[in-house]
Amino acid sequence: MKSYEEYISEIDAQVEAIVSRAQAYMWDSEANVIKEHIFLAYEFAKQAHKKDSRLSGEPYISHTVAATEILLSLSPDIATIQACLLHDVIEDTIYTYDDIEQAFGHDVADLCNGMSKLEKVKYRGEERAIGSLRKMFIAMADDLRVIFIKLSDRQHNMQTLHHHPKPDKRERIALETLNIYVPIAARLGLYNMKNALEEECFKILHTQEYKKLVNDLKDLEESQNDFKNSAILEIQKLLSHIDIAHKVDFRVKSPYSIYKKMQRKGFEHPRDLYDIYGIRVVVPSIADCYRVLWEIHSTWHTLPYRFKDYIALPKPNGYQSLHTTVVGFLKKFTKQPTEIQIRTEDMHKRAEIGVAAHFEYKEKGSKISKEVSWVGDLKEMMDTVGNNDLMQSLKIDTFKDRIFVFTPNGDLINLPKWSTPIDFAYHVHTDLWDHITIAKVNGSVHPLDKELKNGDIIEVIIDKNRKPSPFWLGYVKTIKAKNNIKAYLRKWDKETHRERWKEIMNRYLEKSWLQAFDKDMTVLKVIDGREFNTEERWQLLEQIWNFSITPASLIRRILKELNIRYEPKNKTVEDSQNIEWSDVQEKLNLEIIIWGEENIEYRSCKICSKKNLPDQIVAHINSRWHFTIHGRDCPVLKGVNKERLMNAYVKWKESLSVFKLSLTLENKIGIMKIISETLFQMEINIDELHSKKISPSQTMLVMSLEIHDYNYLIVDRFIERVQFLLWKSLVSHRIQQIKHYE
């Protein structure tokens, strides 16, 4: 092993290289000033970490310097470089925020303090990560440079994670990286960091698959080089006759992206994928991009639906480029479609370093362009969204695919994929959201719950008498829309909907073998050990109606309260028969959802396990609050307290309920087409269908619809949409929900 002095000598040389790289892009600052600032931070950090070493045996300062080398790919300012060198000082040494502020100023100290807070972010599954995610996104919203440092720090930690002796710790850190940091890097457009982090996670979480893929890719190296050389020559030949300066580059899909696509497609070897390789053409101007595109489309056949214009419609992280896929590009690879990307130098820079390209680097500090407005929206989300909704809101509003739609005036609106006209209305203007009555999409009337598509032009028609409907909460996607609808429901229209709240909750009480609500909702009188007055009981139901809590969670609280007060005179059948139990999760490898909740510990009756657990199951809670899974026809259930049974199903085999509807319709051609197409679009299955002509002008249609337990509002959505379509078709009608049953 090297001595401390030998390590430090090598690290000193690394810092010199960092200085040279920083001086190369900070051309408007004095070279000596840059060097002085970087070495001041380095010497301070070296002294602070002098007694510390890494698991590899290297001095700890080697990590902060290596992280800073990674950070330089984003062309950071001096304060960010200094903070990266100092990023673990507050967390791991005797030095404080005040010490750093005194030595390097408020800006650097704040960045280091932000990093110290992020050190506490740990992944323990989605629900347990919520508090940590709040800290992370608040830090991001305060100063995005904090996450640049954190991603650089994490990338080097992942590169050296093999030194950690505990496999379970390595896997936890890899999962944390894959579930928290990779999506953030992607959303920020930091694709080089994203790919590097994914590959390190791939090595740890799927070691054998990674080794096999690397070997398979080595087999393709000769073909890859041949393709690269031929493709570059072909593009240069194509563009040689037009007076446009250009550079031709070659890109290879990252190993983890290849692996995920092979998994999706069911392929055994990467040679089966046609888009591992791609060509990139960089030109001076936007006009040149479209000129090159025209030349390419005039020369080769293009694949339909594979052309994407990210110049006209940029990605939310600012990415711009033209993407097109052609066939017959090379004689040796005639059957292989080839993706070609066309962009300007500025677009290429942004594609390489994402939102970091939006910073202006000056000696006095950095500022971020308004183009990254979604980062500021994170803070509002942290303040307004409850824990139950935060993870889902982050997935939809922040990390999922986006669509671009237009107002009638041509203004571009960026929304999450699957957004509805209501999401659009709430995004555009406050006068629209409370009174939207009709939406026109591309000139045609469009159901309010139907998803929008990329490029749609939306016009919203309002009616001052129209009010937000609670049903909207079942299908709107953006957190802004949900928050405003909930706020309206809390303030207005309570009396109108209270009986509806009771009706929905009664369904769940019936499924739990509990009695339906009486006039005073007595079953809610005592919850969580305290007594609720009448108004507080209504407030509990209101939380279900506005999706703040799930019916399942309230049912569990009711049953728990019953369990506390329940004193059985005799032992249960389970105790008297002294049944042995088996761990279903381990032996049968099943994931059981109990009242819509995952990760609940449970056991299974041995009688059911011997026969293999059937699809139709139920959960039983004994007097010690243990969950046990039975088949619904299990003989043990004959002797148990029915109030202790809860709905359960095997994941991916969700339990279904049946809703019976009666429709009295005017006899007109095309009515069944309207109803069947609506059911198909909403993915509702018909269990039974009967029709009867009740007069020369009217037909009665009775249908039983299968509905997943978790989607308890979809019947109301279906009724609302069908009524709208029948009204639009000038069909007189009457719809009645006859009953709901298992």
N, C-alpha and C positions, 0 to 999 in steps of 0.2 A: 504494500500500500504506500502511496506517496506521502511525503511529509506535509505538514500544514503549509510550510513556506513554498513547496513546489506547487501545491494547489493554488495558493494565492498568486503566484507568479503567472500561472495560466489564466486565472480570472482577471488579473490586471490587463492582460493582453485582450481579453474579451471586451473589457470596458473601453479600451482604446478603439477597438473596432466599432463599438456602439457609438462612440463620439464621432468617428469618421462618417458613419451612415447618417447620423443626425445632421451633421454639417452639410451633407450632400443635398438634403431637401429643405433645410432651413437657410436658404441662400440669402435671406434678407436680414439675418442676424450675424453678429461678429463670431468668427470661429472660436476665438479664445474665450468669449463669454459662454458659449455652448459647452466647451470643454470644462470650464471652471464649475459651472452649475452641475453637470453630470458627476464629476469627480467628488464634489462636496457631498452629494447624496450618497455616492458609493462608499466613501470613507466613513461617513456617519453610520451607514447600515453595517459595514464591515466591523466597526467597533461595537455596535449594539449586539450583533450576533456572534461575537468572537468566540464565546464558549459553546456555541451550538453547532451540532453536526447533523447530517441527514442519515437515513438508514443505510445509504450506500457508503458511508464513511467520509463523504466530502464535507467541507465546511458549509454551513447553512447559506452563507452569502452566495454560493454557486447557484442556488435556486433562484434568488431574486434577480441575479444578473441574467440567467438563462431565460427567465420570464420576460425580462426587458428586451432581450434579443427578439423574442417572438412578437412583442408589442410593436417593435419598430416597423413591422410590415404594414401597420396602419398609419405610419408617418405622424406620430403623436407630437404634441408640443413639449416644451421643457418641463412644465409642471407635472405632466402625466408621466414622463420618463422618471423624474425624481420620485414621484409617488410610487411608481412600480418598484424601484430599487428599495424603497422604504416601506413597502406595503405590509410587512409582517412585524414591524417594529413595535407598534402600539399593542398588538395582540400578544406578542411572544417575549418582549424584553421589558426592562425597567423604565424605559423612556415613555413619555406621555404625549398626548395631543399638544399640550403647551410647549413641550420641548421642541417638537417638530415645527410648530407655528413660529417659535422664536428664531429657529435656525433657517427655515425655508419659506415662511409666510403662510397666510391663511389658506390660500388655494391648495397648496400641497398637503397641509394638515387636514383639510376637509376630505380630500381624496383618500388619504390614509385612514381616516376615521370611518369613512364609508366602507373601505375594505375590511376594517376590523369588525364591523357589524355583519358583513357578508360571510365572515369566517364561521358564523353560527348557523348558516344555512345547511341543513342536513336533510337527506332524503330518507323518509321512513314510510313511503307510500304516499299517495296523493293527499289524503285527508290530513295526515300528520305534517305534511309539508306546507300547509296553508300559512301558518304564522311566519315561517321563514320566507316564503314567496312574497308576502306583503313587504317585509324588510327589503328584499332584493329589488322589487319594482319601485318602491319609494326612493331607494338610493339611485336607481336608474333615472327616475324622473327628475331628481334633484341635479344630477350631473352624470351624463351618459358615459363620461370617461371612466367612472368607477367600474362599469361592466367591461370596458376594454381591458382594464388591468386584471380584473377577475378572470376573464376568459384566457388571458395570457398565462396567468398563474395556474389555472386549471390545466391548460394544455401541457405545460411542463410537468406538473404533478402526474398527469396521466402517462407521460412518456417515461417516467421513472417509477411508476407504481409497481413494477415487477420486483422491486426491492422489498416491498412490504411482505412480511412473513405469513400473514393470515389471509387465506383464500377468501373467506367470507367478507373480510373488510375490503379486499380488492373488488369483489363483486358489488358490494354496497356502493362504493365510490363510483364504480363504472355505471351502475344504475342511476345514481344521482346525476352523473354527468349527462347520460343519455336522456333523462326525463326532464331535467331542468336547464342545463347549460346549452345543449345542442339546439333545442328549439329557439332559445334566445339568440344564439349566433345566427341561425337561419333567418329569424325575423329582422335582424339588424343588417342582413345582407353580407355577413362576414363568412362567406362560403369556404374560404381556405381554412379558417379556424373550425368551422362546422365539420368539414370533411376530416380534418386531423383528429378532432375529438371523437368522431364516430369510429374512425379506424382503431384508435386505442381501446375504445369500449368493445369493439368487435373482437379484438384479440383476447380480451379477458372473458367476455360473456359467452362467446362461441369459438373457443380456441381451435377445435378440430376443424370446424367449417372454415375458419380464417386461413389455417395452414393449407387446406385443400384448395381454396380459391386462389391463394398466392401461387401455388404450384401450377394450377390451371392457366393462370394469366401468364406465367413464364413460358408455357407452351405456345402462347399466342404472340410472343415478343417479335418473332421474325415477321409474322403477318402484320403486326401492328406497325413496325418500322416501314415495311413495304407500302402499306396503306398511307402512312404519314407522308412519305416522300412523294408518292404518286399524287396524292390529293393536293399537296402544296403546289406542285408543278402544274397541275391541271387548273387550279384557280388563277395562278399567275399567268398562265397561257390565255385564259379567258379574258382577263382584265388588261392584258398588254396593249390592246388596240384602243383603249379609252384613256383619256388623260386624267386619271385619278391616282393620287399617291395612296398606297395601301401596304398593309402588313398582313401576312397570312400566318396563323398560328394553329396549333393542333391541341385538342384537349381529350383526356381520357376520363371516363366516368370513375368516381371513387370506388374503392373496393366494397365499402358498406352499401353504397347505392346499387352496385351490381348484385350483391348478395340479396338485398331486399327485393329487387326486381325478379331475380331468379326464383325466390320464394313465392312471389305473387303469381308468376307465370308457370310454376312447376317445372322449371328447367333444371337439368343436371349439370350443364357446362356453360360457361360464359360465352362460348362461341355461338350459342343459340340466340343470344341477344344481338339485335342489329344496331343498337345505338351506344355501344361502348365507346366508340371513337366519334369525334366530331371536328369540324373545321370552323375556325373563327377568322373573320376578315375585319380588320380595323382600318377605317378611312377617316378623312379630315372632318366632314360635315354630315348633317342629317340628310341633306339632299343627295350626297354621295351614297349614303346607305341605301336609299330607294333606287338609285341608278344601278348599283351593284345587284340589288335584288331583282330588278328587271332583267339584267343580263343573265342571271342564274336561271330565272324562270323561263327565259326564252331559249335556253340551251338544254335543260334537262326537264324531265317529267317531275311534277311535284305531287306529294301525297296529300290528298284532301284532309282537311281538319288538323293538319300538322303545322300550319302556318300561324305564327303568333306575332302580333305587332305590339311589343312592349315599349316602343317609342311613343306611339299615340296613347297607349294605355299602360303607363309604368306600373310595376309591382309596388305594393305599399312601402317597401323599404327603399324605393327610389331606383330600382334596377330598370335599365332601359336597353333594348336590343331588338333586332329582328331575328326571328327563328323560322327557318323553313327546312323541310326535309325533302330530298330529291332521290330519285332512283336512276340507275344507269350512269352514275357519276364516274365510275372507273371501270375500264374493260375487265380488269381482273376480279372486280367485285360487283358484277352487274346485278346480282340479286340482293345486294346489301343496300338498304336505304341509308342515306347519310344526312345528318343534321348539319346545317350551316348557319352560323350566327354572324350577324353583321352589325357593327356598332362604331361609334366615334371613339377617339382617344379618351375624351372625358367620360363617356359611358363605360369604357373599359376600366378606367381607374375606379369608377364607382362600383363596377362589378367585382373588382378585386378586393376592395376594402369597405364596401357597403356604406353605412351611414357615416363612417369615419371620414369619408370624402366630403361630407357636408361641413366640416369644421374649417374655420379660417384660423391659421396659425400665426399668431403675433407674439411679440415678446411679453405683452401685458396679459396674455391668456388666450383662451379659446372661446368661441361662441358657435352655437349650432344653428343651422339654417331652419327656417320655419317649415321646410319640406318634410321634416320628421315629426309632424304634429302628433302622431299617435303615441309617441313616447310621453308627451305631456298628459295625454288622456289617462295614462296608467294611474296617476295619482288620484284622479277623481274616482276611478274604479276602486282603488284601495279604500277610499273613504266611504263609498256608498254601497258596496256589495257585501252581503253577509257571508259567513264562512261556507254555508251550504251552496252558495252560487258562485263563489270565487273561482274555483278550479274550472268549472264549466264555462264561465265567462271568459277566462283567460284563453281556454282552448278555442273558443269560437271567435271572440272579438280580436284577439291578439295573434294567435298562432296559426289559425286555419287559413285555407285558401280564401282569397278575396275576389269580389266581382266589381266591375265598374259599370254604373248605370248613369243615365243622363236625365236632367230636368228638361222640360219643353224648351227652355232657353238655351240648351246645349251645355249647361254646367255639368262637370264631371263629379260624380258622387262615388266614394269608395266604401263598400259595405262587405261584411262577411258573406261567404258563400251560403246559399239557402235563405238569404234574407227575403222578407216579404214586403209588399207595398206599405205595410204599417211601419216596419223598420225604416223604410225610406222616408216616410212622413215625419217620424220622430227625429230623424237625422237632419231634415231640411229646415223645419220651422215649427215653432211652438203653436202657431195658429192651426196647423194641419193636424197635429197628433191627437188632439182631443175631439176632433170633429170629422175625421175622415169617414166618408160614407161610400164612395166609389173610387176605384183606381182604374185608370186607363193605361194599358201597356202597349206601346207601338200602335196606338190608335184604337185598340179594342178593349172593352170592359174586361177586367181581370179580377178573379176572386181575391179577397184580402188575405187569405191564408196560403195562397199559392206562391211558390218560390219564384223569385226573379232570376233572369239569366243575364250573362255578360252582354253589355251593349244595349240593354232594354232602355227605351225612352218612357219615362213614367210621368203621368199627369194625375194629380190628386184632386178630387172634387169633394168639397166639404159641405156639411149641413150643420148649422149652429145648434140644432136640436139633437144631433147625434152625440152620444157619449161613448167613452171607451168601454169595451165589453170585457168582462173577466175571461171570456173564452180566448181572447187574444194572447193571454199569457201561455196558452198551450202551444203556440206556434211562432211567436216572435223570437228573433235570434239575438238581437243586440241588447246589451245591458242597459243602454240609455232608454230604449223602448220599455223594457221590463220595469225599470225603476219608476218611470213616469206613470205607467199604467197602475202599478201598485200604489203609488202616491195618490192617484185619483181615487182608487177604490177605498183607500183608508179614509179619505176625506168626504167622499160623496157616495150615494147610492147603496149604503149599507143595508137599509131595510129591504130594498128590492131583492137583494141576493141572499139574504140570510137563510131563507127556506131552502135555497139551492145548496148552500153549504151543508145544511143538515142532510139533504138527500144524498150527496156524495159520500159523506162520512158514514151514513147508515149502511151503504153498500159494504164498506170495509168492516163495520161492526158485525154485519151478518156473516161475512166470510170468516170472522174470528169466533163465530158461534156465540157472540154477545148480543144482548137485546138492543133493538133500535132505540134511538133517543125518545124519551118521554117529553112532556111539555117543558120541564125545567132542565132537561139534559143532565139528569142526576148522575150519570156515569162519569161526568167531568167535574163533579163537586170537589173531589179531593184528587189532586195530581201532584206527583213529586213531593208528597208529604205535607202539602199545605192546601187550605180550603180556598176554592175559587167562587167568587160571587157570580151572579147571572151574567153581568157584562163581561167579566173576565173569561167566562166559558165561550161567549160569542167571539171574543178576541182569539181564543185558541183555534176556533173554526176558521176565522178570517186568515190566520197564518197558513192554513192548508189551501185556502182559496187563492191566495196570492203567491203560493209556491215558496213561502219562507220555510215551512217544514213540510215533510211528507206525511200522508195519512199513516204510513207504516210506523213512523216514529211516534206519533200520538197513540196509536194502538198499543205499541210496546209500553208506553208510559201508563196507559190504562191497565194493561195486564199486570204490570209490575206492582201497581197499587193494589190490585185485587190479590196478588200473590202475598203482599205484606199482611193484608187483613184476613187472608184465607187460612183457617186452621182445620185441616182435615181430621175427622175423628178416627179414621183408620188409615193404614198405609195404602199407598196407591198400588195398583196392579203391578206396576213396574217393580216396586220394592218387594212385594210379596213373592213374585216369581223369581226374584234375584237373577234377572237376565244379564248375561255378559254382554259387553259392548265392544264394538270394533270402530276403529278410526276410519271413517269413510274417506276423508280427505286424503289420507295416506294410502289406504289399500285399494280404494276404488277410483282414486284420482278424479273425484267429481267436485265441481264448484257448485254449492247450493246457495241459492238466493232465498232469504227468509224475509218476507214482507218487503221485497224490493231492496233489501240491504245486503251488501256483500261483506265478506270477512267476519261473519258471526261464527263463533266456535260452536260446534255441534258434534253429536254422536249419532250412531245409528243402531236400531234394534237388530240384534243378531239374527232374528227370524227373517227379517227383510233382507239382510245382507246375504244370507245363504241363497236366496232365490234371485239375487241381483236386484238392486233397487229399481222399482218400476218408474215409468215417467210420471205417473200421478202420485205425488207425495204430499205429506203434511208435516209440519213441525209441532212438537209438543213441548211445553215448558213444565218441568216438575217443580216441586215445592222448594228446591234449592236453586231455582232459576237456571237450570241447565236445559239447553235445547237438544231434542232428540228427533231424528228423522225417521218417519215410518211411511210405508206404502199406505195409500188411503183405504185399502181393504185389509190392513194388518189386524189380526185378531186382538192384539193388545189394546187397540183403541176402543174396543167395546166397553172396557171398564174404567176409562179415564174421564176426568172432568173435562167436558167439552169446552168450557171457558178457557182452557189452557191450550187450545189448538190454534195454530197460525198458518197462513198460506205460505207455501214453499214450492220451489221448482228447481230443476237442474238447469244450470246456466246454458243458454242457447236453446232450451226447451221450455220457454216461458209458458206459464199457465194462461189459459184463455177463458174469458167470460163471454157470454152470449147476450146480446141486446136485441129485443124484438121490437120492430117498428111497423107501424101501419101508415100507408100513404094512400090517400084518396085523391085521384088524379083525373084531370080532364083527358078524354080520349084524343090523343094527338100522335101522329107518327113522329118517332124520334125520341120519345120520352125515355124509353128503356135505355137508349144509347147514352143519354145524359147521365142517368143514374149509374149504369155500369162503368162508364168512363171515369166518373168521379170516384167510385169505389176502387178502381184500378190505380188511379193516380195517388190515392191516399193509402194504398196497400191494405185495404180492408177485405177480409175474406167473407163470402156469403155461405152461411151454414145451411139455410133453407130459404126457399123463395116460392110464394104462392100468389096467384093473381085471380081475381074474380070480377066479372063485369056486373056492376050493381045497378046500372041504368044505361040507357042508350048513349049517354054522354059522359059517364064516369066509370072508372075502374078502381077497385081496391087492390093494392099491392101490399102483402105482408111479408117482411123479410127478417131473418135472424142473422145477425152479424157477429162474427168472431172478433173479439177485441183483446189485445194483450193487457194484462192486469195493470201494467205501469202507465198505460195510455188512456186513462179513464175519461179524458175530455174529448177524445176524438169523435165520439158519437155526436156530441154537440157541434163540433166543427163540421161533420158530415151533413147534419141537418141544415146548418146555416148555409153551407155551400150549395146544397141541392135547392134550397129555397131561393137562393139568389139566382141560380141558373134557370129554374123554372119561371121565376118572375121575369128574367131577361127574355125568355122564350114566349112570354105572354100566356103561360099555362096556369089555369086556376088549380089550386091544390090545398091539401090539408095534411099535415104530418103529425102523428101521435106516437109517442114512445109508450108502448103497451106495458112492457115489463123488462126487468133485467134478471137473469138467472145464471147459475153455473153451467 
